[in-house]
Amino acid sequence: MAWTPEVGADVIAFADSDRSVTGKVVEDFGDSETYPVDVNSTRIADAARRFAVLTDDGGLVFADTADLRPRGETPA
């Protein structure tokens, strides 16, 4: 059974990358499909991410389910 993040979960976002951070899920924006916003040939906004994660150092990042794993889980 696949893990599904939820508000309050301790997570690692963007694990195994130079953007890796630890924190807690503070908001779930739902499983709605989102789209990037382009004006003419200029992208002004990427597609929205599902989860807001408050990082341990006080930052805020946005991530999708595939970008998160439970804190303490070892990579497969």
Biopython code that builds the backbone (N, CA, C, O; Angstrom):
import numpy as np
from Bio.PDB.StructureBuilder import StructureBuilder

atoms = [
    (1, "MET", "N", (0.845, -1.187, 0.000)),
    (1, "MET", "CA", (0.000, 0.000, 0.000)),
    (1, "MET", "C", (0.884, 1.242, 0.000)),
    (1, "MET", "O", (1.808, 1.346, 0.807)),
    (2, "ALA", "N", (0.611, 2.170, -0.887)),
    (2, "ALA", "CA", (1.402, 3.386, -1.020)),
    (2, "ALA", "C", (1.110, 4.340, 0.140)),
    (2, "ALA", "O", (-0.024, 4.447, 0.607)),
    (3, "TRP", "N", (2.146, 5.019, 0.585)),
    (3, "TRP", "CA", (2.016, 6.013, 1.641)),
    (3, "TRP", "C", (1.397, 7.279, 1.059)),
    (3, "TRP", "O", (1.774, 7.713, -0.030)),
    (4, "THR", "N", (0.466, 7.860, 1.770)),
    (4, "THR", "CA", (-0.144, 9.123, 1.365)),
    (4, "THR", "C", (0.128, 10.163, 2.445)),
    (4, "THR", "O", (-0.310, 9.994, 3.583)),
    (5, "PRO", "N", (0.840, 11.233, 2.111)),
    (5, "PRO", "CA", (1.111, 12.274, 3.105)),
    (5, "PRO", "C", (-0.184, 12.900, 3.601)),
    (5, "PRO", "O", (-1.182, 12.942, 2.882)),
    (6, "GLU", "N", (-0.157, 13.385, 4.837)),
    (6, "GLU", "CA", (-1.302, 14.103, 5.376)),
    (6, "GLU", "C", (-0.791, 15.219, 6.273)),
    (6, "GLU", "O", (0.363, 15.204, 6.702)),
    (7, "VAL", "N", (-1.654, 16.186, 6.554)),
    (7, "VAL", "CA", (-1.284, 17.310, 7.400)),
    (7, "VAL", "C", (-0.780, 16.782, 8.744)),
    (7, "VAL", "O", (-1.406, 15.923, 9.364)),
    (8, "GLY", "N", (0.359, 17.312, 9.177)),
    (8, "GLY", "CA", (0.976, 16.904, 10.426)),
    (8, "GLY", "C", (2.087, 15.883, 10.268)),
    (8, "GLY", "O", (2.834, 15.633, 11.214)),
    (9, "ALA", "N", (2.210, 15.286, 9.084)),
    (9, "ALA", "CA", (3.235, 14.263, 8.864)),
    (9, "ALA", "C", (4.625, 14.886, 8.822)),
    (9, "ALA", "O", (4.827, 15.930, 8.201)),
    (10, "ASP", "N", (5.583, 14.239, 9.487)),
    (10, "ASP", "CA", (6.990, 14.624, 9.386)),
    (10, "ASP", "C", (7.541, 14.010, 8.109)),
    (10, "ASP", "O", (7.449, 12.800, 7.902)),
    (11, "VAL", "N", (8.117, 14.855, 7.250)),
    (11, "VAL", "CA", (8.520, 14.403, 5.916)),
    (11, "VAL", "C", (9.913, 14.871, 5.535)),
    (11, "VAL", "O", (10.494, 15.764, 6.150)),
    (12, "ILE", "N", (10.417, 14.231, 4.502)),
    (12, "ILE", "CA", (11.582, 14.702, 3.770)),
    (12, "ILE", "C", (11.062, 15.081, 2.388)),
    (12, "ILE", "O", (10.467, 14.256, 1.694)),
    (13, "ALA", "N", (11.286, 16.312, 1.997)),
    (13, "ALA", "CA", (10.872, 16.777, 0.675)),
    (13, "ALA", "C", (12.080, 16.787, -0.243)),
    (13, "ALA", "O", (13.165, 17.212, 0.152)),
    (14, "PHE", "N", (11.894, 16.323, -1.454)),
    (14, "PHE", "CA", (12.934, 16.313, -2.483)),
    (14, "PHE", "C", (14.170, 15.546, -2.019)),
    (14, "PHE", "O", (15.299, 15.983, -2.240)),
    (15, "ALA", "N", (13.949, 14.405, -1.376)),
    (15, "ALA", "CA", (15.045, 13.568, -0.875)),
    (15, "ALA", "C", (15.996, 13.213, -2.000)),
    (15, "ALA", "O", (15.604, 13.151, -3.165)),
    (16, "ASP", "N", (17.237, 12.983, -1.646)),
    (16, "ASP", "CA", (18.270, 12.583, -2.608)),
    (16, "ASP", "C", (18.495, 13.617, -3.701)),
    (16, "ASP", "O", (18.862, 13.270, -4.824)),
    (17, "SER", "N", (18.278, 14.880, -3.376)),
    (17, "SER", "CA", (18.580, 15.958, -4.313)),
    (17, "SER", "C", (19.246, 17.089, -3.539)),
    (17, "SER", "O", (19.306, 17.058, -2.310)),
    (18, "ASP", "N", (19.740, 18.074, -4.253)),
    (18, "ASP", "CA", (20.355, 19.212, -3.572)),
    (18, "ASP", "C", (19.308, 20.136, -2.953)),
    (18, "ASP", "O", (19.661, 21.105, -2.280)),
    (19, "ARG", "N", (18.028, 19.848, -3.171)),
    (19, "ARG", "CA", (16.921, 20.617, -2.575)),
    (19, "ARG", "C", (16.332, 19.914, -1.357)),
    (19, "ARG", "O", (15.336, 20.385, -0.810)),
    (20, "SER", "N", (16.916, 18.806, -0.918)),
    (20, "SER", "CA", (16.368, 18.003, 0.175)),
    (20, "SER", "C", (16.212, 18.819, 1.456)),
    (20, "SER", "O", (17.150, 19.475, 1.908)),
    (21, "VAL", "N", (15.001, 18.767, 2.037)),
    (21, "VAL", "CA", (14.715, 19.446, 3.298)),
    (21, "VAL", "C", (13.800, 18.563, 4.139)),
    (21, "VAL", "O", (13.057, 17.736, 3.610)),
    (22, "THR", "N", (13.865, 18.747, 5.443)),
    (22, "THR", "CA", (12.952, 18.045, 6.342)),
    (22, "THR", "C", (11.975, 19.053, 6.922)),
    (22, "THR", "O", (12.285, 20.236, 7.057)),
    (23, "GLY", "N", (10.791, 18.565, 7.260)),
    (23, "GLY", "CA", (9.790, 19.455, 7.824)),
    (23, "GLY", "C", (8.490, 18.727, 8.088)),
    (23, "GLY", "O", (8.450, 17.502, 8.196)),
    (24, "LYS", "N", (7.424, 19.511, 8.189)),
    (24, "LYS", "CA", (6.102, 18.981, 8.521)),
    (24, "LYS", "C", (5.087, 19.502, 7.503)),
    (24, "LYS", "O", (5.093, 20.683, 7.154)),
    (25, "VAL", "N", (4.217, 18.608, 7.033)),
    (25, "VAL", "CA", (3.150, 19.011, 6.122)),
    (25, "VAL", "C", (2.166, 19.890, 6.906)),
    (25, "VAL", "O", (1.637, 19.473, 7.936)),
    (26, "VAL", "N", (1.927, 21.109, 6.406)),
    (26, "VAL", "CA", (1.034, 22.036, 7.105)),
    (26, "VAL", "C", (-0.253, 22.322, 6.330)),
    (26, "VAL", "O", (-1.195, 22.896, 6.875)),
    (27, "GLU", "N", (-0.289, 21.921, 5.059)),
    (27, "GLU", "CA", (-1.507, 22.140, 4.270)),
    (27, "GLU", "C", (-1.572, 21.141, 3.136)),
    (27, "GLU", "O", (-0.562, 20.820, 2.511)),
    (28, "ASP", "N", (-2.781, 20.652, 2.878)),
    (28, "ASP", "CA", (-3.059, 19.766, 1.753)),
    (28, "ASP", "C", (-4.067, 20.494, 0.880)),
    (28, "ASP", "O", (-5.202, 20.729, 1.296)),
    (29, "PHE", "N", (-3.658, 20.845, -0.312)),
    (29, "PHE", "CA", (-4.522, 21.608, -1.205)),
    (29, "PHE", "C", (-5.424, 20.720, -2.051)),
    (29, "PHE", "O", (-6.090, 21.205, -2.965)),
    (30, "GLY", "N", (-5.451, 19.440, -1.757)),
    (30, "GLY", "CA", (-6.344, 18.538, -2.458)),
    (30, "GLY", "C", (-5.705, 17.904, -3.672)),
    (30, "GLY", "O", (-4.590, 18.246, -4.066)),
    (31, "ASP", "N", (-6.420, 16.993, -4.240)),
    (31, "ASP", "CA", (-5.907, 16.204, -5.350)),
    (31, "ASP", "C", (-6.413, 16.736, -6.688)),
    (31, "ASP", "O", (-6.560, 15.979, -7.648)),
    (32, "SER", "N", (-6.673, 18.024, -6.745)),
    (32, "SER", "CA", (-7.179, 18.632, -7.971)),
    (32, "SER", "C", (-6.075, 18.737, -9.011)),
    (32, "SER", "O", (-4.912, 18.970, -8.681)),
    (33, "GLU", "N", (-6.450, 18.563, -10.250)),
    (33, "GLU", "CA", (-5.492, 18.727, -11.331)),
    (33, "GLU", "C", (-5.230, 20.215, -11.528)),
    (33, "GLU", "O", (-6.165, 21.015, -11.551)),
    (34, "THR", "N", (-3.972, 20.584, -11.669)),
    (34, "THR", "CA", (-3.618, 21.985, -11.863)),
    (34, "THR", "C", (-2.840, 22.149, -13.161)),
    (34, "THR", "O", (-2.347, 21.176, -13.732)),
    (35, "TYR", "N", (-2.738, 23.376, -13.612)),
    (35, "TYR", "CA", (-2.103, 23.656, -14.886)),
    (35, "TYR", "C", (-1.163, 24.849, -14.753)),
    (35, "TYR", "O", (-1.412, 25.750, -13.952)),
    (36, "PRO", "N", (-0.091, 24.860, -15.529)),
    (36, "PRO", "CA", (0.763, 26.047, -15.554)),
    (36, "PRO", "C", (0.022, 27.195, -16.248)),
    (36, "PRO", "O", (-0.945, 26.981, -16.979)),
    (37, "VAL", "N", (0.502, 28.413, -15.999)),
    (37, "VAL", "CA", (-0.113, 29.585, -16.617)),
    (37, "VAL", "C", (0.910, 30.234, -17.549)),
    (37, "VAL", "O", (2.000, 30.630, -17.136)),
    (38, "ASP", "N", (0.518, 30.327, -18.821)),
    (38, "ASP", "CA", (1.364, 30.969, -19.826)),
    (38, "ASP", "C", (0.634, 32.182, -20.381)),
    (38, "ASP", "O", (-0.571, 32.135, -20.625)),
    (39, "VAL", "N", (1.374, 33.267, -20.577)),
    (39, "VAL", "CA", (0.837, 34.443, -21.257)),
    (39, "VAL", "C", (1.701, 34.637, -22.495)),
    (39, "VAL", "O", (2.901, 34.899, -22.408)),
    (40, "ASN", "N", (1.061, 34.503, -23.641)),
    (40, "ASN", "CA", (1.773, 34.472, -24.916)),
    (40, "ASN", "C", (2.796, 33.336, -24.841)),
    (40, "ASN", "O", (2.403, 32.178, -24.700)),
    (41, "SER", "N", (4.072, 33.627, -24.929)),
    (41, "SER", "CA", (5.069, 32.554, -24.860)),
    (41, "SER", "C", (5.837, 32.568, -23.532)),
    (41, "SER", "O", (6.880, 31.924, -23.413)),
    (42, "THR", "N", (5.329, 33.291, -22.545)),
    (42, "THR", "CA", (6.020, 33.420, -21.262)),
    (42, "THR", "C", (5.268, 32.667, -20.167)),
    (42, "THR", "O", (4.083, 32.914, -19.939)),
    (43, "ARG", "N", (5.958, 31.750, -19.492)),
    (43, "ARG", "CA", (5.361, 31.044, -18.365)),
    (43, "ARG", "C", (5.430, 31.958, -17.150)),
    (43, "ARG", "O", (6.514, 32.375, -16.741)),
    (44, "ILE", "N", (4.258, 32.273, -16.569)),
    (44, "ILE", "CA", (4.246, 33.143, -15.394)),
    (44, "ILE", "C", (4.009, 32.365, -14.104)),
    (44, "ILE", "O", (4.227, 32.895, -13.015)),
    (45, "ALA", "N", (3.563, 31.112, -14.216)),
    (45, "ALA", "CA", (3.379, 30.289, -13.015)),
    (45, "ALA", "C", (3.381, 28.822, -13.412)),
    (45, "ALA", "O", (2.735, 28.431, -14.384)),
    (46, "ASP", "N", (4.112, 28.015, -12.653)),
    (46, "ASP", "CA", (4.090, 26.571, -12.862)),
    (46, "ASP", "C", (2.805, 26.001, -12.276)),
    (46, "ASP", "O", (2.080, 26.686, -11.555)),
    (47, "ALA", "N", (2.538, 24.758, -12.588)),
    (47, "ALA", "CA", (1.371, 24.088, -12.015)),
    (47, "ALA", "C", (1.519, 24.064, -10.494)),
    (47, "ALA", "O", (2.623, 23.897, -9.976)),
    (48, "ALA", "N", (0.420, 24.230, -9.793)),
    (48, "ALA", "CA", (0.436, 24.252, -8.326)),
    (48, "ALA", "C", (0.837, 22.897, -7.763)),
    (48, "ALA", "O", (0.604, 21.863, -8.389)),
    (49, "ARG", "N", (1.432, 22.907, -6.595)),
    (49, "ARG", "CA", (1.806, 21.692, -5.883)),
    (49, "ARG", "C", (0.737, 21.382, -4.854)),
    (49, "ARG", "O", (0.025, 22.279, -4.403)),
    (50, "ARG", "N", (0.620, 20.109, -4.480)),
    (50, "ARG", "CA", (-0.458, 19.697, -3.585)),
    (50, "ARG", "C", (-0.214, 20.048, -2.119)),
    (50, "ARG", "O", (-1.144, 20.459, -1.425)),
    (51, "PHE", "N", (1.026, 19.891, -1.636)),
    (51, "PHE", "CA", (1.293, 20.033, -0.202)),
    (51, "PHE", "C", (2.192, 21.224, 0.099)),
    (51, "PHE", "O", (3.115, 21.523, -0.659)),
    (52, "ALA", "N", (1.917, 21.906, 1.213)),
    (52, "ALA", "CA", (2.809, 22.922, 1.762)),
    (52, "ALA", "C", (3.551, 22.271, 2.922)),
    (52, "ALA", "O", (2.940, 21.650, 3.791)),
    (53, "VAL", "N", (4.873, 22.419, 2.928)),
    (53, "VAL", "CA", (5.716, 21.837, 3.971)),
    (53, "VAL", "C", (6.474, 22.961, 4.665)),
    (53, "VAL", "O", (7.228, 23.698, 4.028)),
    (54, "LEU", "N", (6.269, 23.090, 5.985)),
    (54, "LEU", "CA", (7.039, 24.027, 6.793)),
    (54, "LEU", "C", (8.335, 23.333, 7.156)),
    (54, "LEU", "O", (8.328, 22.324, 7.860)),
    (55, "THR", "N", (9.452, 23.869, 6.677)),
    (55, "THR", "CA", (10.731, 23.208, 6.879)),
    (55, "THR", "C", (11.245, 23.459, 8.297)),
    (55, "THR", "O", (10.837, 24.406, 8.969)),
    (56, "ASP", "N", (12.141, 22.592, 8.722)),
    (56, "ASP", "CA", (12.694, 22.696, 10.074)),
    (56, "ASP", "C", (13.424, 24.016, 10.300)),
    (56, "ASP", "O", (13.557, 24.462, 11.440)),
    (57, "ASP", "N", (13.899, 24.645, 9.223)),
    (57, "ASP", "CA", (14.598, 25.925, 9.383)),
    (57, "ASP", "C", (13.667, 27.124, 9.192)),
    (57, "ASP", "O", (14.130, 28.259, 9.089)),
    (58, "GLY", "N", (12.346, 26.872, 9.146)),
    (58, "GLY", "CA", (11.364, 27.945, 9.079)),
    (58, "GLY", "C", (10.945, 28.359, 7.686)),
    (58, "GLY", "O", (10.167, 29.301, 7.538)),
    (59, "GLY", "N", (11.437, 27.681, 6.658)),
    (59, "GLY", "CA", (11.041, 27.984, 5.290)),
    (59, "GLY", "C", (9.734, 27.292, 4.925)),
    (59, "GLY", "O", (9.182, 26.528, 5.717)),
    (60, "LEU", "N", (9.259, 27.561, 3.748)),
    (60, "LEU", "CA", (8.043, 26.930, 3.241)),
    (60, "LEU", "C", (8.324, 26.451, 1.830)),
    (60, "LEU", "O", (8.779, 27.224, 0.987)),
    (61, "VAL", "N", (8.053, 25.166, 1.566)),
    (61, "VAL", "CA", (8.187, 24.619, 0.223)),
    (61, "VAL", "C", (6.881, 23.950, -0.166)),
    (61, "VAL", "O", (6.087, 23.558, 0.690)),
    (62, "PHE", "N", (6.672, 23.826, -1.451)),
    (62, "PHE", "CA", (5.474, 23.178, -1.978)),
    (62, "PHE", "C", (5.908, 21.950, -2.756)),
    (62, "PHE", "O", (6.859, 22.009, -3.535)),
    (63, "ALA", "N", (5.218, 20.842, -2.550)),
    (63, "ALA", "CA", (5.629, 19.572, -3.141)),
    (63, "ALA", "C", (4.408, 18.719, -3.470)),
    (63, "ALA", "O", (3.333, 18.881, -2.893)),
    (64, "ASP", "N", (4.609, 17.817, -4.409)),
    (64, "ASP", "CA", (3.595, 16.824, -4.735)),
    (64, "ASP", "C", (3.888, 15.537, -3.958)),
    (64, "ASP", "O", (4.954, 15.402, -3.357)),
    (65, "THR", "N", (2.958, 14.609, -3.969)),
    (65, "THR", "CA", (3.110, 13.349, -3.250)),
    (65, "THR", "C", (4.416, 12.649, -3.600)),
    (65, "THR", "O", (5.108, 12.150, -2.712)),
    (66, "ALA", "N", (4.756, 12.606, -4.872)),
    (66, "ALA", "CA", (5.965, 11.912, -5.313)),
    (66, "ALA", "C", (7.244, 12.575, -4.807)),
    (66, "ALA", "O", (8.304, 11.949, -4.805)),
    (67, "ASP", "N", (7.157, 13.841, -4.378)),
    (67, "ASP", "CA", (8.314, 14.578, -3.882)),
    (67, "ASP", "C", (8.559, 14.359, -2.397)),
    (67, "ASP", "O", (9.566, 14.824, -1.863)),
    (68, "LEU", "N", (7.649, 13.654, -1.719)),
    (68, "LEU", "CA", (7.716, 13.494, -0.270)),
    (68, "LEU", "C", (7.906, 12.040, 0.131)),
    (68, "LEU", "O", (7.458, 11.125, -0.560)),
    (69, "ARG", "N", (8.577, 11.847, 1.255)),
    (69, "ARG", "CA", (8.603, 10.529, 1.883)),
    (69, "ARG", "C", (8.616, 10.748, 3.390)),
    (69, "ARG", "O", (9.049, 11.798, 3.863)),
    (70, "PRO", "N", (8.143, 9.764, 4.142)),
    (70, "PRO", "CA", (8.109, 9.921, 5.604)),
    (70, "PRO", "C", (9.523, 10.125, 6.160)),
    (70, "PRO", "O", (10.468, 9.476, 5.711)),
    (71, "ARG", "N", (9.661, 11.013, 7.120)),
    (71, "ARG", "CA", (10.968, 11.210, 7.747)),
    (71, "ARG", "C", (11.340, 9.926, 8.481)),
    (71, "ARG", "O", (10.505, 9.305, 9.138)),
    (72, "GLY", "N", (12.584, 9.549, 8.361)),
    (72, "GLY", "CA", (13.056, 8.329, 9.007)),
    (72, "GLY", "C", (13.014, 7.111, 8.104)),
    (72, "GLY", "O", (13.586, 6.073, 8.437)),
    (73, "GLU", "N", (12.341, 7.224, 6.961)),
    (73, "GLU", "CA", (12.298, 6.106, 6.018)),
    (73, "GLU", "C", (13.616, 6.054, 5.260)),
    (73, "GLU", "O", (14.133, 7.082, 4.823)),
    (74, "THR", "N", (14.142, 4.877, 5.112)),
    (74, "THR", "CA", (15.370, 4.727, 4.332)),
    (74, "THR", "C", (15.008, 4.510, 2.879)),
    (74, "THR", "O", (13.988, 3.890, 2.581)),
    (75, "PRO", "N", (15.826, 5.010, 1.974)),
    (75, "PRO", "CA", (15.526, 4.848, 0.543)),
    (75, "PRO", "C", (15.481, 3.373, 0.156)),
    (75, "PRO", "O", (16.183, 2.546, 0.738)),
    (76, "ALA", "N", (14.652, 3.056, -0.826)),
    (76, "ALA", "CA", (14.524, 1.672, -1.301)),
    (76, "ALA", "C", (15.719, 1.265, -2.115)),
    (76, "ALA", "O", (15.782, 0.133, -2.596)),
]
sb = StructureBuilder()
sb.init_structure("model")
sb.init_model(0)
sb.init_chain("A")
sb.init_seg("    ")
for serial, (resi, resn, name, xyz) in enumerate(atoms, 1):
    if name == "N":
        sb.init_residue(resn, " ", resi, " ")
    sb.init_atom(name, np.array(xyz, "f"), 0.0, 1.0, " ", f" {name:<3s}", serial, name[0])
structure = sb.get_structure()
